[in-house]
């Protein structure tokens, strides 16, 4: 029998070597492909990072140029046009610098292209609305494949990113801005001068803030109420202090840092306050960078003999008070008196036409305005500046005082007892002094030697008074363009009327290394008073819009009877809020809220 043939050892080794060679070839190919794919993903991430940084830098530079109130237009740091290679100037050059710092530079195998526009939609990006300016960055990189055999010799990656300057809505009900170093005299407690207070409620007050609350103070609850503050002039209390009892209904209350609520009695919060939030936009003045609402100009002078305006006794036929500068004057000499102007009867601020002043009137009052008992005062859509008043017994003068059972109102009526959004241009009440930027003094006042220092802002009144007022309406074609960035402001307190110094652009002056101090001409004038009321069991004070006072000021809600209420779609921006005994602040979110320009990626 013949023995079957068997492979020799050499043949076995040859086959193994051949199989190993084929296996290694495939393995190295897969390894090369994996390395090239990984390298490609890395290049893609670099390109995307460069595009993102370029788009954001370009849009941010444009916002710095436009500001919070400027009109976007192409040129300078607001470059527009179709995609082009990195240019030498403007915000596109800023973008390309950021792209280079993030790995993609113009030239060689790398390229950056930038595009932008103000009147069109960014290519390939759905319209997101409210966009004032967009900028788009496209980063590309060509690199050689190192190991793999598939796909050719070159590997191209590209990334696109789009950023925009757009209006974002500011919707919370309460922005309380005071920091732990901001001190003031608290009239509603026995604490005297307090530092870092955002909220103080005394004996049964109620706050319904349905849009939420932000508090900027980092004062915690463990600080002794009797210890000296860091300034040595007062005490540090908690960010929020409840004396007696209080009810706060809000979907959220967010406190910066270690801020806390101290209850010296009963505190009922519908949603427990939360702290630990870092410093950021939510704890800063939403109005920063907007400057201040501009003053009117070119007004006629209306001296008021003895400071008394006697209005009509007929409710349907009011006395018409035309636009202009109003001040109390000596009946014999015509010289300014510096005293408040008092209104009796039924009057309307208007030029008498069916569409007053073509939709928007302008008034300036020197010395303060008082409406007498039972008076009815109607404010047409317009700008009303209360430019200073003489102190009384060492206390600041009052800008607007409403008499017993009197009425102040505008032309938008209540609907079913509730205030609604206005359809006209609305009103803004600016409380300031005679030095307000852009204000042109009447010659008689300028030559009189009488000073008109800062006034106590707000709406103060007697028993049973009624107020129905609407802030600026940005959707009205009659609202002046330079006031649109401030809509829906109803009450504005001069940024010069606070113990901190502001720049002309409306930001805190930190040239001192910290917020610089400001010396008030009349101490205490930085307190804004909102006098609550009730009529027939309903809120007597119905307001629509934003009430603003700067940081280091405060708003006090006062009442004469238990249950006195201020109601309406209202947003309050202030340093601190103080609620008096048994008063109610009942506020809903504003239908068309304040907006602020910001920058973010939209694609």
C-alpha positions in Angstrom: 0.0 0.0 0.0 1.3 3.4 -0.9 1.6 6.1 1.8 -0.4 9.4 1.1 1.7 12.4 0.2 2.1 15.0 3.0 3.2 18.7 2.7 6.7 19.3 3.6 7.6 21.6 6.5 8.9 24.2 4.0 5.6 24.2 2.1 3.7 24.7 5.4 5.9 27.6 6.4 5.4 29.2 3.0 1.7 29.0 3.2 1.7 30.5 6.7 4.0 33.4 5.6 1.7 34.1 2.7 -1.4 34.1 4.9 0.3 36.3 7.4 1.4 38.7 4.7 -2.2 39.1 3.4 -3.5 39.5 7.0 -0.9 42.2 7.8 -1.7 44.0 4.6 -5.4 44.1 5.5 -4.6 45.0 9.1 -2.3 47.8 8.2 -4.9 49.0 5.7 -7.6 49.0 8.4 -5.2 50.7 10.8 -4.4 53.3 8.2 -8.0 53.9 7.4 -8.8 54.2 11.1 -6.0 56.7 11.6 -7.0 58.8 8.6 -10.7 58.7 9.7 -9.6 59.8 13.2 -7.4 62.5 11.7 -10.3 63.6 9.6 -12.6 63.8 12.6 -10.0 65.8 14.5 -9.7 68.2 11.5 -13.4 68.5 11.4 -13.6 69.4 15.1 -10.8 72.0 14.6 -12.7 73.5 11.6 -16.0 73.6 13.6 -14.3 75.2 16.6 -12.7 77.8 14.3 -16.0 78.5 12.5 -17.9 78.8 15.8 -15.4 81.2 17.4 -15.2 83.2 14.2 -19.0 83.6 13.9 -19.4 84.6 17.6 -16.5 87.0 17.5 -17.8 88.7 14.4 -21.3 89.1 15.8 -20.0 90.3 19.1 -17.8 92.9 17.4 -20.9 94.0 15.5 -23.0 94.3 18.7 -20.2 96.4 20.3 -20.4 98.7 17.3 -24.2 98.9 17.1 -24.8 99.0 20.9 -28.2 98.5 22.6 -29.9 101.4 20.8 -28.0 101.9 17.5 -29.5 101.1 14.1 -27.7 98.2 12.3 -26.1 99.3 9.1 -23.5 97.8 6.9 -20.0 99.2 7.2 -17.1 99.4 9.7 -17.6 96.7 12.3 -20.8 95.5 10.7 -19.6 93.9 7.5 -22.1 92.6 5.0 -22.0 90.6 1.8 -21.6 87.2 0.3 -18.9 84.8 1.5 -15.4 86.2 0.9 -11.9 85.3 2.1 -10.7 86.8 5.3 -10.5 90.6 4.7 -8.1 93.1 6.3 -10.6 95.1 8.5 -13.9 95.2 10.2 -15.6 92.6 12.3 -14.7 89.9 9.7 -11.0 90.6 10.4 -11.8 90.0 14.1 -13.5 86.8 13.2 -10.5 85.5 11.2 -8.1 86.3 14.1 -10.2 84.1 16.4 -10.4 81.4 13.7 -6.6 81.4 13.4 -6.2 81.1 17.2 -8.5 78.1 17.0 -6.6 76.3 14.3 -7.8 77.6 10.9 -5.9 80.4 9.2 -6.3 81.8 5.7 -3.7 80.5 3.3 -2.1 77.2 2.1 -4.4 74.2 2.7 -6.7 76.2 5.0 -9.3 78.8 4.2 -11.8 81.0 6.1 -14.7 82.7 4.4 -17.0 85.2 6.0 -20.5 86.5 5.1 -23.0 88.8 6.8 -26.2 90.8 6.4 -28.8 93.0 8.0 -31.7 92.7 5.6 -31.6 89.1 4.6 -31.6 85.6 6.1 -28.3 83.7 6.5 -27.8 81.1 3.7 -29.0 77.7 4.8 -30.4 78.9 8.1 -34.2 79.0 8.8 -35.4 82.4 9.8 -35.3 82.6 13.6 -37.0 86.0 14.0 -35.8 89.2 15.7 -32.4 89.0 14.0 -30.8 92.5 13.6 -27.5 91.2 12.0 -26.1 87.8 11.1 -22.7 86.6 10.3 -21.6 83.3 8.9 -18.2 81.6 8.9 -17.1 78.7 6.7 -13.8 77.0 7.6 -12.2 74.5 5.2 -9.0 72.4 5.4 -7.4 70.2 2.9 -4.9 67.5 4.1 -3.2 64.5 2.7 -4.2 61.0 3.7 -1.4 59.5 5.6 -2.0 55.7 5.4 -5.2 54.5 3.9 -5.5 53.6 0.2 -9.1 54.5 -0.3 -10.5 57.9 -1.1 -7.6 59.4 -3.0 -4.6 61.4 -1.8 -6.5 64.4 -0.3 -9.0 64.7 2.5 -11.2 67.8 2.6 -13.2 68.9 5.7 -15.5 71.9 6.0 -17.5 73.5 8.8 -20.1 76.2 8.8 -21.4 78.3 11.8 -23.8 81.2 11.9 -24.2 83.7 14.8 -26.7 86.6 15.1 -27.3 89.8 17.0 -30.9 89.6 18.0 -33.5 90.9 20.5 -34.2 88.6 23.4 -37.2 89.1 25.7 -36.8 90.1 29.3 -39.7 88.4 31.0 -39.2 88.1 34.8 -41.5 90.2 37.0 -38.9 91.4 39.5 -35.2 92.2 39.0 -33.7 93.2 42.3 -30.2 94.4 41.6 -28.6 95.5 44.9 -25.3 93.8 45.8 -24.1 93.2 49.3 -22.1 96.4 49.3 -25.1 98.6 48.4 -26.4 100.4 51.5 -29.5 102.6 52.1 -31.8 103.7 54.9 -34.7 101.3 55.3 -37.9 103.2 56.3 -39.9 100.0 56.9 -37.9 98.5 59.7 -35.9 99.4 62.8 -32.7 98.3 61.1 -31.7 101.8 60.0 -29.1 101.7 57.2 -29.0 98.2 55.7 -26.6 96.8 53.1 -27.3 94.2 50.5 -31.0 94.0 50.9 -33.1 93.0 47.9 -36.5 92.4 49.5 -38.2 93.5 52.7 -41.8 92.8 53.6 -43.5 94.0 56.7 -46.6 92.5 58.4 -48.9 90.7 56.0 -47.8 92.0 52.6 -48.4 89.9 49.5 -46.4 89.7 46.2 -47.7 87.8 43.2 -44.9 87.9 40.7 -46.0 85.4 38.0 -43.0 86.0 35.8 -40.4 85.1 38.5 -37.9 86.9 40.7 -34.1 87.4 40.5 -32.2 88.7 43.6 -28.6 89.8 43.1 -27.5 90.1 46.8 -25.3 87.3 48.2 -26.2 88.0 51.8 -27.0 84.8 53.5 -29.4 84.1 56.4 -26.8 83.6 59.0 -25.6 87.2 59.3 -26.5 88.9 62.6 -29.0 91.7 62.2 -27.0 93.8 64.7 -23.5 93.4 63.2 -21.9 96.3 61.4 -21.7 96.0 57.7 -18.4 95.9 55.8 -18.7 99.7 55.3 -19.0 100.3 59.0 -22.1 102.4 58.5 -24.9 99.9 58.6 -26.0 96.3 59.1 -25.9 93.4 56.6 -29.3 91.7 56.5 -30.3 88.7 54.3 -30.9 89.2 50.6 -34.6 89.0 51.6 -36.1 89.8 55.0 -39.6 89.1 56.1 -40.7 91.0 59.2 -43.9 89.6 60.7 -45.4 87.7 57.8 -45.4 87.7 54.0 -46.8 85.7 51.1 -44.8 85.5 47.8 -46.3 83.6 44.9 -43.8 83.2 42.1 -42.8 80.3 39.8 -39.2 80.8 40.9 -37.0 83.0 43.1 -33.3 82.7 42.2 -30.7 84.3 44.4 -27.1 84.8 43.4 -24.3 83.0 45.4 -25.1 82.3 49.0 -28.1 84.8 49.1 -30.8 83.7 51.5 -34.2 84.7 52.9 -34.5 85.5 56.6 -38.0 85.2 58.2 -38.5 87.1 61.4 -42.0 85.6 61.6 -43.9 83.7 58.9 -42.7 83.5 55.4 -44.9 81.7 52.8 -43.1 81.2 49.5 -45.1 79.3 46.9 -41.9 78.0 45.3 -38.9 77.8 47.7 -36.2 80.3 46.9 -33.0 78.8 45.4 -29.5 80.2 45.7 -26.1 79.2 44.4 -26.4 80.8 40.9 -23.3 82.5 39.5 -23.1 86.1 38.6 -24.5 86.6 35.1 -27.0 88.4 32.9 -29.9 87.4 35.1 -28.5 89.3 38.0 -27.4 92.5 36.1 -29.3 95.5 35.0 -31.2 94.6 31.8 -31.1 98.3 30.9 -27.3 98.5 30.9 -25.8 100.0 27.7 -29.0 101.6 26.6 -28.3 105.0 28.1 -31.3 107.0 29.3 -34.5 107.9 27.4 -33.8 111.1 25.5 -35.3 114.4 26.7 -37.7 116.4 24.4 -36.6 119.6 22.7 -38.1 122.6 21.0 -41.0 123.0 23.5 -42.9 126.2 24.1 -42.8 127.6 27.7 -46.0 127.7 29.7 -45.5 129.6 33.0 -48.4 128.9 35.4 -49.4 131.9 37.5 -49.3 131.0 41.2 -48.7 127.4 40.1 -52.5 126.7 39.8 -54.3 125.3 36.8 -58.1 125.4 37.2 -59.6 122.7 35.0 -63.1 122.2 33.7 -65.9 121.2 36.1 -67.5 119.2 33.2 -66.3 115.6 33.1 -66.9 115.3 29.3 -65.3 118.6 28.3 -61.8 118.8 29.9 -59.5 121.8 29.8 -56.8 121.2 27.2 -53.2 121.7 28.3 -50.9 121.8 25.2 -47.4 120.4 25.1 -44.5 122.4 26.5 -42.4 123.4 29.6 -44.6 124.0 32.6 -43.5 125.9 35.8 -45.1 127.9 38.6 -44.6 131.6 38.2 -45.2 134.8 40.1 -48.5 136.3 38.8 -47.1 139.8 38.9 -43.5 139.4 37.7 -43.7 136.1 35.8 -40.6 134.9 37.5 -40.3 131.2 38.4 -41.3 130.3 41.9 -39.9 126.7 42.1 -43.1 125.4 43.7 -45.2 122.5 42.5 -48.0 123.0 39.9 -51.4 122.1 41.2 -54.3 120.9 39.0 -58.0 121.1 39.9 -61.0 119.9 37.9 -60.9 118.0 34.7 -57.9 118.4 32.4 -56.2 116.6 29.5 -52.6 116.9 28.3 -53.1 117.2 24.6 -53.0 119.6 21.7 -56.8 119.2 21.4 -56.8 117.2 18.2 -58.5 113.8 17.7 -55.0 112.2 17.4 -53.1 114.3 20.0 -49.7 115.7 18.7 -49.8 113.3 15.8 -49.7 110.4 18.2 -47.1 111.5 20.7 -46.9 114.6 22.9 -44.0 116.0 25.0 -44.1 117.8 28.4 -41.7 118.9 31.0 -42.7 119.9 34.6 -40.4 121.9 36.8 -41.2 121.8 40.5 -43.5 118.8 40.6 -47.1 118.1 39.7 -50.0 117.7 42.1 -53.6 116.8 41.2 -56.1 118.1 43.7 -58.9 116.2 45.4 -61.5 114.9 43.0 -59.5 116.0 40.0 -59.4 114.0 36.8 -56.1 114.2 34.8 -55.8 112.5 31.4 -52.4 111.9 29.9 -52.3 111.5 26.1 -49.6 109.3 24.6 -46.3 111.0 25.2 -43.2 111.7 27.2 -43.6 113.4 30.6 -40.5 114.7 32.3 -40.6 115.7 36.0 -37.5 117.8 36.1 -36.8 118.4 39.8 -38.5 119.9 42.8 -37.5 121.9 45.9 -36.9 119.8 49.0 -39.6 120.1 51.7 -38.4 120.1 55.3 -35.1 118.6 54.2 -36.9 115.7 52.4 -36.9 115.4 48.6 -39.7 117.0 46.6 -42.3 114.7 45.0 -42.5 114.5 41.3 -46.2 113.4 41.0 -48.7 113.5 43.8 -52.3 112.4 43.2 -55.1 113.9 45.5 -57.9 112.3 47.5 -60.4 110.4 45.3 -58.8 111.8 42.2 -58.1 110.1 38.9 -55.0 109.9 36.7 -55.5 108.0 33.5 -54.6 107.6 29.8 -56.8 106.9 26.8 -56.8 103.1 27.0 -59.7 102.0 29.2 -59.8 99.0 31.6 -61.5 95.9 30.2 -63.6 94.0 32.7 -61.8 95.8 35.5 -58.3 94.7 34.2 -55.7 96.6 32.3 -54.8 95.5 28.8 -52.1 96.3 26.3 -52.3 99.8 24.8 -53.0 100.3 21.1 -51.5 103.8 21.0 -47.8 104.8 21.6 -48.2 104.8 25.4 -46.6 107.1 28.0 -43.2 107.3 29.7 -42.8 109.3 33.0 -39.2 110.3 33.6 -38.3 111.5 37.1 -35.1 113.5 37.2 -33.7 117.0 37.9 -33.1 120.1 35.8 -29.6 118.7 34.7 -31.0 115.7 32.8 -29.0 115.1 29.6 -30.4 116.9 26.6 -33.0 119.0 28.7 -33.3 122.6 27.5 -34.2 124.9 30.4 -36.6 127.8 29.8 -34.7 131.1 29.9 -36.7 132.2 32.9 -35.6 129.2 34.9 -32.0 129.3 33.7 -31.7 133.0 34.8 -33.7 132.6 38.1 -31.0 131.1 40.3 -33.6 128.5 41.6 -32.4 125.0 41.7 -34.5 122.0 40.8 -32.8 119.0 42.4 -33.7 115.3 42.1 -37.3 114.3 43.0 -38.8 111.3 44.6 -40.2 109.3 41.7 -43.3 107.2 41.4 -47.0 107.8 41.9 -48.1 108.9 45.3 -51.7 109.5 46.3 -54.4 109.8 48.9 -57.3 107.6 49.8 -59.4 106.2 47.0 -57.3 107.6 44.1 -57.3 105.7 40.8 -54.5 105.4 38.3 -54.6 103.6 34.9 -51.5 104.1 32.8 -49.7 102.3 30.0 -46.0 102.3 29.2 -44.4 102.8 25.7 -45.7 100.6 22.9 -43.0 99.6 20.5 -45.5 98.4 17.9 -47.0 101.9 17.5 -45.9 103.8 14.4 -46.2 107.0 16.4 -43.6 106.1 19.0 -40.4 108.1 18.3 -37.5 105.8 17.1 -35.2 106.9 19.9 -37.7 105.7 22.5 -38.3 102.3 21.0 -35.4 100.6 22.8 -37.1 101.6 26.1 -40.5 100.1 25.5 -42.6 99.2 27.5 -41.1 101.5 30.2 -43.8 103.4 32.0 -41.7 104.9 34.9 -38.0 105.8 34.6 -35.9 107.1 37.4 -32.8 109.0 36.4 -29.6 106.9 36.7 -27.9 110.0 38.3 -30.3 109.6 41.2 -28.4 106.8 43.0 -25.4 106.4 45.2 -23.5 104.7 42.4 -22.2 106.5 39.3 -23.3 105.5 35.8 -21.7 106.3 32.5 -23.5 108.0 29.7 -24.1 104.7 28.1 -26.1 103.5 31.1 -23.5 101.1 32.6 -21.9 101.3 36.0 -18.8 103.4 36.2 -16.0 101.1 37.4 -13.1 103.4 36.6 -12.4 103.5 40.3 -11.6 99.8 40.3 -15.1 99.1 41.7 -18.4 100.8 41.1 -17.7 104.5 41.7 -19.7 106.4 44.4 -22.1 109.2 43.6 -23.1 111.9 46.1 -26.8 112.8 46.0 -27.9 116.4 46.1 -30.9 115.3 48.2 -30.3 112.2 50.3 -33.3 109.8 50.0 -34.4 111.0 46.6 -33.4 107.6 45.2 -36.5 106.0 46.8 -39.4 105.5 44.4 -42.8 105.4 46.0 -45.7 103.4 44.5 -48.9 104.3 46.5 -51.3 101.3 46.4 -55.0 101.8 46.5 -58.4 100.1 46.1 -61.7 101.2 44.8 -64.9 99.1 45.3 -62.9 96.1 46.3 -60.7 96.2 43.1 -57.2 97.5 42.7 -57.2 101.2 42.3 -53.7 101.4 40.7 -53.6 99.5 37.4 -50.3 99.8 35.5 -48.9 98.3 32.3 -45.2 98.2 31.5 -41.8 98.4 33.1 -40.9 100.4 36.2 -37.2 101.2 36.4 -34.9 102.5 39.0 -31.1 101.9 38.9 -29.0 99.7 41.3 -28.5 101.2 44.8 -32.0 102.7 44.7 -35.2 101.1 46.0 -38.9 101.0 45.4 -41.4 101.1 48.4 -45.0 100.0 47.9 -47.1 101.9 50.4 -50.8 101.6 51.3 -53.2 103.5 53.4 -55.7 100.7 54.0 -55.2 96.9 54.4 -55.5 95.3 51.0 -54.4 98.3 49.0 -53.2 96.9 45.7 -51.1 97.7 42.6 -52.0 95.4 39.7 -51.4 94.8 36.1 -48.9 93.4 33.6 -45.9 95.1 35.3 -42.2 94.4 35.4 -40.1 96.0 38.1 -36.4 96.6 37.8 -34.8 98.2 40.9 -32.2 97.8 43.6 -34.6 96.6 46.3 -38.3 96.2 46.9 -40.0 97.1 50.1 -43.6 96.1 50.8 -45.5 98.1 53.5 -48.1 96.6 56.0 -50.9 94.6 54.3 -50.2 95.9 50.8 -50.4 93.7 47.6 -48.3 93.8 44.5 -50.2 91.7 41.9 -48.3 91.6 38.6 -48.5 89.5 35.5 -45.9 89.2 32.7 -46.0 92.0 30.2 -47.5 90.9 26.9 -44.8 92.7 24.9 -41.9 92.7 27.2 -38.7 94.6 27.3 -36.0 93.4 24.9 -32.2 93.3 25.1 -29.8 92.7 22.3 -27.6 89.7 22.6 -25.4 87.4 20.6 -25.5 83.6 20.1 -25.0 80.8 17.6 -28.2 80.1 15.6 -26.8 77.3 13.5 
